[in-house]
Amino acid sequence: MRDGKDLAARDAKRDLGAELLASVKAMKANEAARVTEVAPTLAAEARTKTEL
């Protein structure tokens, strides 16, 4: 595990503004880094059908 000094040194080299801007552009272009699909449970399907 990294200690605080290692993390601070790593973070000092990062350009968070550029990283965030790149992330927003990727989201707007619908370029997801990962896609998570969750299968609904039987109970959730029943609630949807009965509009609960």
N, C-alpha and C positions, 0 to 999 in steps of 0.2 A: 504494500500500500504506500502511496506517496505521502510525504509529509507536507506541511504548509509551505516550506521554502521551495520545494519542487513545483508545487502547484502555482505559486506566485511567479516563479521564473517562467513557467510555461505560459501562463496567462499574460505576462508582460509582452510576449512576442505575438499575441493574437490581435487581430483587428476585428473586434466584435461587431462593429458597425457594418463592415463588409460581409461578414458571415451572416448577419441578420438580413441584410439586403438580398444576398444570394438565396437565402431560404424563402423569403417572401416572393421573389421572382419565380422560384421553382414551384411554390404553391399556386401562384396565379397561372402558371403554365400547365398546371395539373400534373406535375412530375413528382409524385409522392415518393418519399424515401422508402416507405414500407406501406403495405396495405394489410390491415387486420380485418378478417372476416369472422364474425361471431354468429354461430348457429343459434337461432332462438330455441328456447326450451318449449316443451309442450304447453306449459302453463302460459308462457308469453304468447304463443300462437293463439291459445284459447281466449286470452284477454283481448287480443287484437280483433279476433272474429266477433266477439261480443261487445266491442268498443268500450271496454272498461279502462 
